[in-house]
């Protein structure tokens, strides 16, 4: 039996969230724009995936800025360089974004100019995050047994270094430590993959700007995409929950260390302070309507300035 179009829109949006988990690195500075991935359809016959792309909501701006996008009709791209947009991550100086462009990684300036595809390392590279030097990235690449491995590579080429087999969701701290997920737990190591230490159970880690703490998701059940946000010290001490909601994902720290941005399946992208009972501020909405129409915002990244 065919799915009603409203459920088709929900299924497509879910697939987008599953397709590429976010990787992040938040570096210190003043709070700049919040970039995020977006996908949407106006619904009806012949209009699947109308638009998708990367957008940025700047402080005090009245509307988000389109950085790069693609329009499709009947799955056919209309002159697009790439058709997929996931897991954006800002450079330490806030001038560039690296993101998952499908099977390869790509770079774009923070104003949307100078798009560049990076050479492939595996058959499906994703989840990139910058190093503190701005010259290297960490990312997850598909392996030959159905999972991903974590690699480090230079942006100007050269051989990629494997640092963590069967791991994903890497993030590189301002203190030059890399966190990643392995077997439902967050670990940290040096950039060579040495001195690995368990931090705590969870997924989707992002380092605080000073590199001393991690924000992560504790899924509501094993394998779930969403859960409750937690903060923990880099050595696994002082774990505490942030807020009561259990339907959130993709958390990232603000460059000043006082805010969090995050997403959720039907939540869109929001931000909140660390204060107890802090209110949520909407950055970009996710909405699902009739005839398969939907708009979905996910994978936030916070620009340092």
C-alpha contacts under 8 A as a table, 3 or more apart, distances in Angstrom:
res1	aa1	res2	aa2	distance
3	X	7	X	6.10
3	X	8	X	5.86
4	X	7	X	5.41
4	X	8	X	6.18
4	X	291	X	7.49
4	X	292	X	7.53
5	X	8	X	4.73
5	X	9	X	6.18
5	X	43	X	7.49
5	X	44	X	7.74
5	X	290	X	6.70
5	X	291	X	4.56
5	X	292	X	3.87
5	X	293	X	7.62
6	X	9	X	5.22
6	X	10	X	6.52
6	X	288	X	6.93
6	X	289	X	6.10
6	X	290	X	5.07
6	X	291	X	5.43
6	X	292	X	4.15
6	X	293	X	6.77
7	X	10	X	4.93
7	X	11	X	6.05
7	X	292	X	6.80
8	X	11	X	5.04
8	X	12	X	6.15
8	X	292	X	5.74
9	X	12	X	5.17
9	X	13	X	6.18
9	X	41	X	7.87
9	X	43	X	7.92
9	X	288	X	6.89
9	X	292	X	4.51
9	X	293	X	6.10
9	X	294	X	5.83
10	X	13	X	5.12
10	X	14	X	6.14
10	X	288	X	6.92
10	X	292	X	7.80
10	X	294	X	7.56
11	X	14	X	5.08
11	X	15	X	6.22
12	X	15	X	5.05
12	X	16	X	6.37
13	X	16	X	5.10
13	X	17	X	6.54
13	X	39	X	7.71
13	X	265	X	7.96
13	X	294	X	7.85
13	X	296	X	6.45
14	X	17	X	5.20
14	X	18	X	6.28
14	X	265	X	7.16
15	X	18	X	5.04
15	X	19	X	5.90
16	X	19	X	5.17
16	X	20	X	7.34
17	X	20	X	6.49
17	X	21	X	6.94
17	X	265	X	7.73
17	X	298	X	7.41
18	X	21	X	6.56
18	X	225	X	7.60
20	X	86	X	6.33
20	X	87	X	7.03
20	X	100	X	7.80
20	X	126	X	6.92
20	X	127	X	6.84
21	X	86	X	7.88
21	X	87	X	6.81
21	X	127	X	6.51
21	X	169	X	6.65
21	X	204	X	7.59
21	X	250	X	7.82
21	X	299	X	7.86
22	X	86	X	7.21
22	X	87	X	4.48
22	X	88	X	7.61
22	X	127	X	5.56
22	X	169	X	6.34
22	X	204	X	6.78
22	X	250	X	6.18
22	X	299	X	5.76
23	X	87	X	5.97
23	X	88	X	7.77
23	X	89	X	7.22
23	X	127	X	4.75
23	X	128	X	5.81
23	X	129	X	5.96
23	X	139	X	7.84
23	X	169	X	4.93
23	X	170	X	5.59
23	X	171	X	5.80
23	X	204	X	6.93
23	X	205	X	7.60
23	X	206	X	7.50
24	X	87	X	7.64
24	X	88	X	7.69
24	X	89	X	5.58
24	X	127	X	7.90
24	X	128	X	7.27
24	X	129	X	5.28
24	X	130	X	7.97
24	X	169	X	7.97
24	X	170	X	7.19
24	X	171	X	5.07
24	X	172	X	7.44
24	X	205	X	7.56
24	X	206	X	5.58
24	X	207	X	7.82
24	X	252	X	6.94
24	X	301	X	7.02
25	X	89	X	6.64
25	X	90	X	7.39
25	X	129	X	5.74
25	X	130	X	6.51
25	X	131	X	7.93
25	X	171	X	5.22
25	X	172	X	5.44
25	X	173	X	6.23
25	X	206	X	5.98
25	X	207	X	6.14
25	X	252	X	7.93
26	X	90	X	7.58
26	X	92	X	7.70
26	X	173	X	7.42
26	X	206	X	7.03
26	X	207	X	6.23
26	X	208	X	6.39
26	X	209	X	5.49
26	X	252	X	7.02
26	X	253	X	6.01
26	X	254	X	6.84
26	X	255	X	6.10
26	X	301	X	7.86
26	X	302	X	6.83
26	X	303	X	7.79
26	X	304	X	7.59
27	X	92	X	5.48
27	X	132	X	7.70
27	X	173	X	7.47
27	X	174	X	6.16
27	X	208	X	7.57
27	X	209	X	4.66
27	X	210	X	7.53
27	X	255	X	5.69
27	X	304	X	6.30
28	X	92	X	7.76
28	X	174	X	7.89
28	X	209	X	4.58
28	X	210	X	6.70
28	X	255	X	4.55
28	X	256	X	6.11
28	X	257	X	7.71
28	X	304	X	6.28
29	X	255	X	5.00
29	X	256	X	5.82
29	X	304	X	4.89
29	X	305	X	5.36
30	X	255	X	5.85
30	X	256	X	5.73
30	X	304	X	5.64
30	X	305	X	4.96
31	X	254	X	6.28
31	X	255	X	5.39
31	X	256	X	6.17
31	X	302	X	7.26
31	X	303	X	6.45
31	X	304	X	5.60
31	X	305	X	6.29
32	X	58	X	6.33
32	X	59	X	6.63
32	X	255	X	7.97
32	X	302	X	6.64
32	X	303	X	4.72
32	X	304	X	5.48
32	X	305	X	5.63
33	X	56	X	5.88
33	X	57	X	5.28
33	X	58	X	3.97
33	X	59	X	6.12
33	X	302	X	6.08
33	X	303	X	5.29
34	X	56	X	5.42
34	X	57	X	5.22
34	X	58	X	6.39
34	X	283	X	7.98
34	X	300	X	6.39
34	X	301	X	5.58
34	X	302	X	4.56
34	X	303	X	6.15
35	X	54	X	6.87
35	X	55	X	5.52
35	X	56	X	4.03
35	X	57	X	6.29
35	X	88	X	7.19
35	X	300	X	5.54
35	X	301	X	5.11
35	X	302	X	6.35
35	X	303	X	7.48
36	X	54	X	5.77
36	X	55	X	5.57
36	X	56	X	6.31
36	X	87	X	7.99
36	X	88	X	6.88
36	X	269	X	7.77
36	X	297	X	6.59
36	X	298	X	5.86
36	X	299	X	5.39
36	X	300	X	4.30
36	X	301	X	6.24
37	X	52	X	7.56
37	X	53	X	5.87
37	X	54	X	4.69
37	X	55	X	6.46
37	X	85	X	6.09
37	X	86	X	5.78
37	X	87	X	7.28
37	X	88	X	7.35
37	X	297	X	5.78
37	X	298	X	5.35
37	X	299	X	5.75
37	X	300	X	7.01
38	X	52	X	5.26
38	X	53	X	5.39
38	X	54	X	6.12
38	X	55	X	7.19
38	X	85	X	7.66
38	X	295	X	7.27
38	X	296	X	5.61
38	X	297	X	4.59
38	X	298	X	6.45
39	X	49	X	6.77
39	X	50	X	7.89
39	X	51	X	5.88
39	X	52	X	4.05
39	X	53	X	6.63
39	X	295	X	5.84
39	X	296	X	5.32
39	X	297	X	6.78
40	X	49	X	5.62
40	X	50	X	5.91
40	X	51	X	5.50
40	X	52	X	6.19
40	X	293	X	7.36
40	X	294	X	5.31
40	X	295	X	4.09
40	X	296	X	6.06
41	X	47	X	6.34
41	X	48	X	5.62
41	X	49	X	4.86
41	X	50	X	4.56
41	X	51	X	6.58
41	X	292	X	7.38
41	X	293	X	5.18
41	X	294	X	5.42
41	X	295	X	6.53
42	X	47	X	6.47
42	X	48	X	7.69
42	X	50	X	6.52
42	X	292	X	7.38
42	X	293	X	4.62
42	X	294	X	6.67
43	X	47	X	5.71
43	X	48	X	6.67
43	X	290	X	7.59
43	X	291	X	5.22
43	X	292	X	4.53
43	X	293	X	3.98
43	X	294	X	7.31
44	X	47	X	6.00
44	X	48	X	7.99
44	X	291	X	5.51
44	X	292	X	6.55
44	X	293	X	7.45
45	X	48	X	7.79
46	X	73	X	6.34
46	X	74	X	4.94
47	X	50	X	5.75
47	X	72	X	7.72
47	X	73	X	5.52
47	X	74	X	5.86
48	X	72	X	7.49
48	X	73	X	6.63
48	X	74	X	6.03
48	X	75	X	6.46
49	X	52	X	6.93
49	X	71	X	7.49
49	X	72	X	6.07
49	X	73	X	7.29
49	X	75	X	6.87
50	X	71	X	5.41
50	X	72	X	5.12
50	X	73	X	6.25
51	X	69	X	6.88
51	X	70	X	5.61
51	X	71	X	4.42
51	X	72	X	6.31
52	X	69	X	5.56
52	X	70	X	5.53
52	X	71	X	6.71
52	X	83	X	7.40
52	X	84	X	7.24
52	X	85	X	7.10
53	X	66	X	7.71
53	X	67	X	7.54
53	X	68	X	5.50
53	X	69	X	3.82
53	X	70	X	6.07
53	X	83	X	7.87
53	X	84	X	7.19
53	X	85	X	5.53
54	X	66	X	6.43
54	X	67	X	5.50
54	X	68	X	5.41
54	X	69	X	6.22
54	X	85	X	6.47
54	X	88	X	7.94
55	X	64	X	6.21
55	X	65	X	5.47
55	X	66	X	4.58
55	X	67	X	5.27
55	X	68	X	7.17
56	X	64	X	5.30
56	X	65	X	5.10
56	X	66	X	6.60
56	X	67	X	6.90
57	X	61	X	6.86
57	X	63	X	6.78
57	X	64	X	4.29
57	X	65	X	6.28
57	X	283	X	6.92
58	X	61	X	5.35
58	X	64	X	6.83
58	X	65	X	7.83
61	X	64	X	7.06
66	X	69	X	7.08
66	X	112	X	7.37
67	X	110	X	7.44
67	X	111	X	6.27
67	X	112	X	4.05
67	X	113	X	7.67
68	X	112	X	5.95
69	X	80	X	7.74
69	X	83	X	7.79
70	X	77	X	6.78
70	X	78	X	7.09
70	X	79	X	7.90
70	X	80	X	5.42
70	X	81	X	7.95
70	X	82	X	7.16
70	X	83	X	5.75
71	X	77	X	5.94
71	X	78	X	5.69
71	X	80	X	7.38
72	X	75	X	5.48
72	X	76	X	5.10
72	X	77	X	4.31
72	X	78	X	5.64
73	X	76	X	5.21
73	X	77	X	6.69
73	X	78	X	7.47
77	X	80	X	5.81
77	X	83	X	6.92
80	X	83	X	6.45
82	X	101	X	6.30
82	X	102	X	7.57
83	X	101	X	7.09
83	X	102	X	7.29
84	X	100	X	7.34
84	X	101	X	4.92
84	X	102	X	5.07
85	X	88	X	7.88
85	X	99	X	6.86
85	X	100	X	5.83
85	X	101	X	5.06
85	X	102	X	6.96
86	X	99	X	6.00
86	X	100	X	4.92
86	X	101	X	6.63
86	X	102	X	7.93
86	X	127	X	7.84
86	X	299	X	6.70
87	X	99	X	5.34
87	X	100	X	5.77
87	X	126	X	7.72
87	X	127	X	5.67
87	X	128	X	6.97
87	X	299	X	5.46
87	X	300	X	7.61
87	X	301	X	7.99
88	X	97	X	6.10
88	X	98	X	5.66
88	X	99	X	4.27
88	X	100	X	6.99
88	X	128	X	7.51
88	X	129	X	7.99
88	X	299	X	6.95
88	X	300	X	7.18
88	X	301	X	6.13
89	X	97	X	5.36
89	X	98	X	5.43
89	X	99	X	6.34
89	X	128	X	6.89
89	X	129	X	5.51
89	X	130	X	7.00
89	X	301	X	5.59
89	X	302	X	7.84
90	X	93	X	7.91
90	X	94	X	5.54
90	X	95	X	7.30
90	X	96	X	5.78
90	X	97	X	4.54
90	X	98	X	6.60
90	X	129	X	7.56
90	X	130	X	7.00
90	X	301	X	6.79
90	X	302	X	7.09
90	X	303	X	5.88
90	X	304	X	7.69
91	X	94	X	5.05
91	X	95	X	6.34
91	X	96	X	5.42
91	X	97	X	6.15
91	X	98	X	7.68
91	X	130	X	5.61
91	X	131	X	7.78
91	X	132	X	7.95
91	X	134	X	5.85
92	X	95	X	7.92
92	X	130	X	7.27
92	X	131	X	7.73
92	X	132	X	6.05
92	X	133	X	7.45
92	X	134	X	6.10
92	X	304	X	6.83
93	X	96	X	7.81
93	X	134	X	7.81
93	X	304	X	6.46
93	X	305	X	6.67
94	X	97	X	7.75
94	X	110	X	7.02
94	X	303	X	5.32
94	X	304	X	5.03
94	X	305	X	5.89
95	X	109	X	5.91
95	X	110	X	5.12
96	X	107	X	6.89
96	X	108	X	5.78
96	X	109	X	4.27
96	X	110	X	4.85
97	X	107	X	5.65
97	X	108	X	5.39
97	X	109	X	6.06
97	X	110	X	6.10
98	X	105	X	6.98
98	X	106	X	5.64
98	X	107	X	4.51
98	X	108	X	6.61
98	X	128	X	6.51
98	X	129	X	6.99
98	X	130	X	7.58
99	X	105	X	5.73
99	X	106	X	5.48
99	X	107	X	6.50
99	X	126	X	7.50
99	X	127	X	7.21
99	X	128	X	6.18
100	X	103	X	7.40
100	X	104	X	6.37
100	X	105	X	4.77
100	X	106	X	6.41
100	X	125	X	7.25
100	X	126	X	4.97
100	X	127	X	6.26
100	X	128	X	6.92
101	X	104	X	5.59
101	X	105	X	5.37
101	X	106	X	5.95
101	X	126	X	7.87
102	X	105	X	7.33
102	X	124	X	7.36
102	X	125	X	7.82
102	X	126	X	7.63
103	X	120	X	7.84
103	X	123	X	6.48
103	X	124	X	4.15
103	X	125	X	5.49
103	X	126	X	7.14
104	X	117	X	7.07
104	X	118	X	6.64
104	X	119	X	7.15
104	X	120	X	5.67
104	X	124	X	6.19
104	X	125	X	5.14
104	X	126	X	6.84
105	X	117	X	6.13
105	X	118	X	5.48
105	X	119	X	7.70
105	X	120	X	7.53
105	X	125	X	6.24
105	X	126	X	6.32
105	X	128	X	7.45
106	X	115	X	7.19
106	X	116	X	5.51
106	X	117	X	4.27
106	X	118	X	5.43
107	X	114	X	7.83
107	X	115	X	5.73
107	X	116	X	5.08
107	X	117	X	6.38
107	X	118	X	7.41
108	X	111	X	7.99
108	X	112	X	5.90
108	X	113	X	6.09
108	X	114	X	5.56
108	X	115	X	4.47
108	X	116	X	6.39
109	X	112	X	5.20
109	X	113	X	5.17
109	X	114	X	5.90
109	X	115	X	7.07
110	X	113	X	7.38
112	X	115	X	7.45
118	X	155	X	7.65
119	X	157	X	7.84
120	X	123	X	7.08
120	X	124	X	7.72
120	X	125	X	6.89
121	X	124	X	7.95
121	X	125	X	6.79
121	X	141	X	7.25
121	X	160	X	7.13
122	X	125	X	5.88
122	X	141	X	5.52
122	X	142	X	5.95
122	X	143	X	7.30
123	X	141	X	7.39
123	X	142	X	6.21
124	X	141	X	5.73
124	X	142	X	5.31
125	X	139	X	7.02
125	X	140	X	5.93
125	X	141	X	4.39
125	X	142	X	6.50
126	X	139	X	5.93
126	X	140	X	5.34
126	X	141	X	6.21
127	X	139	X	5.22
127	X	140	X	5.68
127	X	168	X	7.68
127	X	169	X	6.05
127	X	170	X	7.09
128	X	137	X	6.38
128	X	138	X	5.62
128	X	139	X	4.23
128	X	140	X	7.02
128	X	170	X	7.41
129	X	137	X	5.40
129	X	138	X	5.40
129	X	139	X	6.44
129	X	170	X	7.14
129	X	171	X	5.88
129	X	172	X	6.59
130	X	133	X	7.99
130	X	134	X	5.96
130	X	135	X	7.64
130	X	136	X	6.10
130	X	137	X	4.38
130	X	138	X	6.46
130	X	171	X	7.97
130	X	172	X	6.63
131	X	134	X	5.38
131	X	135	X	6.78
131	X	136	X	5.29
131	X	137	X	5.32
131	X	138	X	7.08
131	X	172	X	5.68
131	X	173	X	7.40
131	X	174	X	7.86
131	X	176	X	7.41
132	X	172	X	7.31
132	X	173	X	6.96
132	X	174	X	5.49
132	X	175	X	7.86
132	X	176	X	6.69
133	X	136	X	6.97
134	X	137	X	7.69
135	X	154	X	5.93
135	X	155	X	5.83
135	X	156	X	7.71
136	X	152	X	6.97
136	X	153	X	5.57
136	X	154	X	4.23
136	X	155	X	5.48
137	X	152	X	5.77
137	X	153	X	5.69
137	X	154	X	6.43
137	X	155	X	6.98
138	X	150	X	7.01
138	X	151	X	5.63
138	X	152	X	4.44
138	X	153	X	6.58
138	X	170	X	6.54
138	X	171	X	7.18
138	X	172	X	7.16
139	X	150	X	5.65
139	X	151	X	5.49
139	X	152	X	6.54
139	X	168	X	7.81
139	X	169	X	7.62
139	X	170	X	6.28
140	X	148	X	5.80
140	X	149	X	5.42
140	X	150	X	4.44
140	X	151	X	6.15
140	X	167	X	7.42
140	X	168	X	5.49
140	X	169	X	6.94
140	X	170	X	7.17
141	X	148	X	5.12
141	X	149	X	5.37
141	X	150	X	6.33
141	X	151	X	7.12
142	X	146	X	7.10
142	X	147	X	5.98
142	X	148	X	4.29
142	X	149	X	6.42
143	X	146	X	6.19
143	X	147	X	5.81
143	X	148	X	5.30
143	X	149	X	6.47
144	X	147	X	7.54
147	X	166	X	5.76
147	X	167	X	7.68
148	X	165	X	7.12
148	X	166	X	5.16
148	X	167	X	5.84
148	X	168	X	6.13
149	X	162	X	7.10
149	X	163	X	7.78
149	X	164	X	5.80
149	X	165	X	4.42
149	X	166	X	4.76
149	X	167	X	5.07
149	X	168	X	6.42
150	X	162	X	6.07
150	X	163	X	5.80
150	X	164	X	5.01
150	X	165	X	6.31
150	X	166	X	7.48
150	X	167	X	5.80
150	X	168	X	6.05
150	X	170	X	7.01
151	X	160	X	6.15
151	X	161	X	5.31
151	X	162	X	4.45
151	X	163	X	5.55
151	X	164	X	7.11
152	X	160	X	5.58
152	X	161	X	5.15
152	X	162	X	6.63
152	X	163	X	7.12
152	X	191	X	7.43
153	X	157	X	7.36
153	X	158	X	7.12
153	X	159	X	6.69
153	X	160	X	4.47
153	X	161	X	6.35
154	X	157	X	5.52
154	X	158	X	6.44
154	X	159	X	7.97
154	X	160	X	7.42
161	X	192	X	7.72
162	X	165	X	7.24
162	X	193	X	7.87
163	X	191	X	7.37
163	X	192	X	5.79
163	X	193	X	4.29
163	X	194	X	7.84
164	X	167	X	5.85
164	X	193	X	6.19
166	X	182	X	6.73
167	X	180	X	6.52
167	X	181	X	5.54
167	X	182	X	4.77
167	X	183	X	7.75
168	X	180	X	5.81
168	X	181	X	5.33
168	X	182	X	6.80
169	X	180	X	5.30
169	X	181	X	5.88
169	X	203	X	7.63
169	X	204	X	6.01
169	X	205	X	7.19
170	X	178	X	6.58
170	X	179	X	5.46
170	X	180	X	4.19
170	X	181	X	7.05
170	X	205	X	7.53
171	X	178	X	5.53
171	X	179	X	5.21
171	X	180	X	6.43
171	X	205	X	6.79
171	X	206	X	5.99
171	X	207	X	6.94
172	X	176	X	6.42
172	X	177	X	5.76
172	X	178	X	4.45
172	X	179	X	6.51
172	X	207	X	7.26
173	X	176	X	5.20
173	X	177	X	5.22
173	X	178	X	6.22
173	X	179	X	7.95
173	X	207	X	5.62
173	X	208	X	7.61
173	X	209	X	7.45
173	X	210	X	7.84
173	X	211	X	5.18
174	X	177	X	7.45
174	X	209	X	6.53
174	X	210	X	6.24
174	X	211	X	5.31
175	X	210	X	7.27
175	X	211	X	5.40
176	X	190	X	6.86
176	X	191	X	7.00
177	X	188	X	6.59
177	X	189	X	5.83
177	X	190	X	4.98
177	X	191	X	6.35
177	X	211	X	7.97
178	X	188	X	5.40
178	X	189	X	5.42
178	X	190	X	6.00
178	X	191	X	6.19
179	X	186	X	6.62
179	X	187	X	5.50
179	X	188	X	4.21
179	X	189	X	6.59
179	X	205	X	6.89
179	X	206	X	7.92
180	X	186	X	5.60
180	X	187	X	5.56
180	X	188	X	6.46
180	X	205	X	7.00
181	X	184	X	6.21
181	X	185	X	5.44
181	X	186	X	4.57
181	X	187	X	6.24
181	X	202	X	7.61
181	X	203	X	6.02
181	X	204	X	7.49
181	X	205	X	7.83
182	X	185	X	5.41
182	X	186	X	6.42
182	X	187	X	7.15
184	X	201	X	6.09
184	X	202	X	5.79
184	X	203	X	6.40
184	X	222	X	7.83
185	X	198	X	7.43
185	X	199	X	7.53
185	X	200	X	5.81
185	X	201	X	4.03
185	X	202	X	5.07
185	X	203	X	6.62
186	X	198	X	6.33
186	X	199	X	5.53
186	X	200	X	5.53
186	X	201	X	5.83
186	X	202	X	5.86
186	X	203	X	6.44
186	X	205	X	7.19
187	X	196	X	6.64
187	X	197	X	5.53
187	X	198	X	4.46
187	X	199	X	5.25
187	X	200	X	7.34
188	X	196	X	5.58
188	X	197	X	5.41
188	X	198	X	6.57
188	X	199	X	6.83
188	X	234	X	7.97
189	X	192	X	7.63
189	X	193	X	5.38
189	X	194	X	5.66
189	X	195	X	5.37
189	X	196	X	4.33
189	X	197	X	6.41
190	X	193	X	5.38
190	X	194	X	5.53
190	X	195	X	6.39
190	X	196	X	7.34
191	X	194	X	7.41
193	X	196	X	6.73
197	X	235	X	7.92
198	X	235	X	7.81
198	X	236	X	7.40
199	X	234	X	6.56
199	X	235	X	5.68
199	X	236	X	4.31
200	X	236	X	5.69
201	X	218	X	7.08
202	X	205	X	7.77
202	X	216	X	6.19
202	X	217	X	5.43
202	X	218	X	4.73
202	X	219	X	6.90
203	X	216	X	5.78
203	X	217	X	5.21
203	X	218	X	6.57
203	X	219	X	7.54
204	X	216	X	5.32
204	X	217	X	5.97
204	X	249	X	7.52
204	X	250	X	6.08
204	X	251	X	7.07
205	X	214	X	6.12
205	X	215	X	5.64
205	X	216	X	4.45
205	X	217	X	7.27
205	X	251	X	7.54
206	X	214	X	5.46
206	X	215	X	5.40
206	X	216	X	6.56
206	X	251	X	6.92
206	X	252	X	5.66
206	X	253	X	6.83
207	X	210	X	7.85
207	X	211	X	5.58
207	X	212	X	7.37
207	X	213	X	5.92
207	X	214	X	4.58
207	X	215	X	6.57
207	X	252	X	7.87
207	X	253	X	7.10
208	X	211	X	5.12
208	X	212	X	6.34
208	X	213	X	5.33
208	X	214	X	5.82
208	X	215	X	7.35
208	X	253	X	5.80
208	X	254	X	7.89
208	X	255	X	7.93
208	X	257	X	6.37
209	X	212	X	7.89
209	X	253	X	7.21
209	X	254	X	7.55
209	X	255	X	5.75
209	X	256	X	7.07
209	X	257	X	6.10
210	X	213	X	7.75
211	X	214	X	7.77
211	X	234	X	7.68
212	X	233	X	6.12
212	X	234	X	5.51
213	X	231	X	6.85
213	X	232	X	5.59
213	X	233	X	4.29
213	X	234	X	4.96
214	X	231	X	5.61
214	X	232	X	5.42
214	X	233	X	6.24
214	X	234	X	6.36
215	X	229	X	6.95
215	X	230	X	5.65
215	X	231	X	4.42
215	X	232	X	6.57
215	X	251	X	6.70
215	X	252	X	7.14
215	X	253	X	7.40
216	X	229	X	5.80
216	X	230	X	5.44
216	X	231	X	6.40
216	X	251	X	6.61
217	X	226	X	7.28
217	X	227	X	5.77
217	X	228	X	5.61
217	X	229	X	4.73
217	X	230	X	6.09
217	X	248	X	7.75
217	X	249	X	6.50
217	X	250	X	7.82
217	X	251	X	7.54
218	X	226	X	7.88
218	X	227	X	5.33
218	X	228	X	5.38
218	X	229	X	6.37
218	X	230	X	6.92
219	X	222	X	6.48
219	X	223	X	7.31
219	X	224	X	5.57
219	X	225	X	6.64
219	X	226	X	5.40
219	X	227	X	3.98
219	X	228	X	6.50
219	X	246	X	7.88
220	X	224	X	6.36
220	X	226	X	6.61
220	X	227	X	4.77
220	X	228	X	7.14
220	X	246	X	6.65
221	X	224	X	5.53
221	X	227	X	7.99
224	X	227	X	7.42
225	X	249	X	6.97
226	X	246	X	6.84
226	X	247	X	5.06
226	X	248	X	5.09
226	X	249	X	5.15
226	X	264	X	6.90
226	X	265	X	7.86
227	X	245	X	7.61
227	X	246	X	4.37
227	X	247	X	5.05
227	X	248	X	5.37
227	X	249	X	6.60
228	X	241	X	7.05
228	X	242	X	7.37
228	X	243	X	7.63
228	X	244	X	7.01
228	X	245	X	5.93
228	X	246	X	4.31
228	X	247	X	6.68
228	X	248	X	6.19
228	X	249	X	7.94
229	X	241	X	5.90
229	X	242	X	5.35
229	X	243	X	7.18
229	X	245	X	7.97
229	X	246	X	7.66
229	X	248	X	7.05
229	X	249	X	7.68
229	X	251	X	7.46
230	X	239	X	6.72
230	X	240	X	5.47
230	X	241	X	4.25
230	X	242	X	5.36
231	X	238	X	7.81
231	X	239	X	5.69
231	X	240	X	5.54
231	X	241	X	6.46
231	X	242	X	7.05
232	X	236	X	5.89
232	X	237	X	6.00
232	X	238	X	5.45
232	X	239	X	4.30
232	X	240	X	6.58
233	X	236	X	5.18
233	X	237	X	5.06
233	X	238	X	5.97
233	X	239	X	7.01
234	X	237	X	7.32
236	X	239	X	7.02
241	X	244	X	7.66
242	X	274	X	7.42
242	X	276	X	7.99
243	X	276	X	7.34
243	X	277	X	6.72
245	X	248	X	6.87
247	X	264	X	5.99
247	X	265	X	7.39
248	X	251	X	7.99
248	X	262	X	6.82
248	X	263	X	5.72
248	X	264	X	4.44
248	X	265	X	7.51
248	X	267	X	7.76
249	X	262	X	5.98
249	X	263	X	5.16
249	X	264	X	5.22
250	X	262	X	5.19
250	X	263	X	5.65
250	X	264	X	7.63
250	X	298	X	7.54
250	X	299	X	5.72
250	X	300	X	6.89
251	X	260	X	6.60
251	X	261	X	5.67
251	X	262	X	4.24
251	X	263	X	7.01
251	X	300	X	7.56
252	X	260	X	5.68
252	X	261	X	5.31
252	X	262	X	6.28
252	X	300	X	7.00
252	X	301	X	6.41
252	X	302	X	7.05
253	X	257	X	6.20
253	X	258	X	7.80
253	X	259	X	6.19
253	X	260	X	4.78
253	X	261	X	6.49
253	X	302	X	7.14
254	X	257	X	5.17
254	X	258	X	6.39
254	X	259	X	5.16
254	X	260	X	5.78
254	X	261	X	7.22
254	X	302	X	5.86
254	X	303	X	7.89
254	X	304	X	7.94
255	X	258	X	7.97
255	X	302	X	6.95
255	X	303	X	7.10
255	X	304	X	5.36
256	X	259	X	7.55
258	X	273	X	5.98
258	X	274	X	6.14
259	X	271	X	6.78
259	X	272	X	5.57
259	X	273	X	4.38
259	X	274	X	5.88
260	X	271	X	5.45
260	X	272	X	5.51
260	X	273	X	6.36
260	X	274	X	7.25
261	X	269	X	7.01
261	X	270	X	5.60
261	X	271	X	4.11
261	X	272	X	6.60
261	X	300	X	6.71
261	X	301	X	7.81
261	X	302	X	7.72
262	X	269	X	5.68
262	X	270	X	5.66
262	X	271	X	6.34
262	X	298	X	7.95
262	X	299	X	7.55
262	X	300	X	6.37
263	X	267	X	6.15
263	X	268	X	5.33
263	X	269	X	4.46
263	X	270	X	6.30
263	X	297	X	7.53
263	X	298	X	5.52
263	X	299	X	6.78
263	X	300	X	7.16
264	X	267	X	4.71
264	X	268	X	5.84
264	X	269	X	7.19
264	X	298	X	7.21
265	X	268	X	6.93
265	X	286	X	7.77
266	X	286	X	5.68
266	X	287	X	6.91
266	X	296	X	7.91
267	X	270	X	7.70
267	X	285	X	6.75
267	X	286	X	5.96
268	X	282	X	7.65
268	X	283	X	7.68
268	X	284	X	5.62
268	X	285	X	4.41
268	X	286	X	4.38
268	X	287	X	7.97
268	X	296	X	6.47
268	X	297	X	4.98
268	X	298	X	6.23
269	X	282	X	6.29
269	X	283	X	5.35
269	X	284	X	5.07
269	X	285	X	6.39
269	X	286	X	7.84
269	X	297	X	6.02
269	X	298	X	6.05
269	X	299	X	7.97
269	X	300	X	6.82
270	X	280	X	6.27
270	X	281	X	5.39
270	X	282	X	4.43
270	X	283	X	5.10
270	X	284	X	6.98
271	X	280	X	5.79
271	X	281	X	5.28
271	X	282	X	6.64
271	X	283	X	7.09
272	X	278	X	6.20
272	X	279	X	6.14
272	X	280	X	5.03
272	X	281	X	6.30
273	X	278	X	5.78
273	X	279	X	7.57
274	X	278	X	6.89
275	X	278	X	5.34
282	X	285	X	6.91
284	X	297	X	6.10
285	X	295	X	7.55
285	X	296	X	6.96
285	X	297	X	6.29
286	X	294	X	7.44
286	X	295	X	5.27
286	X	296	X	4.33
286	X	297	X	5.59
287	X	294	X	5.51
287	X	295	X	5.28
287	X	296	X	6.53
288	X	292	X	7.51
288	X	293	X	6.07
288	X	294	X	4.32
288	X	295	X	6.57
289	X	292	X	6.43
289	X	293	X	5.10
289	X	294	X	5.87
290	X	293	X	5.85
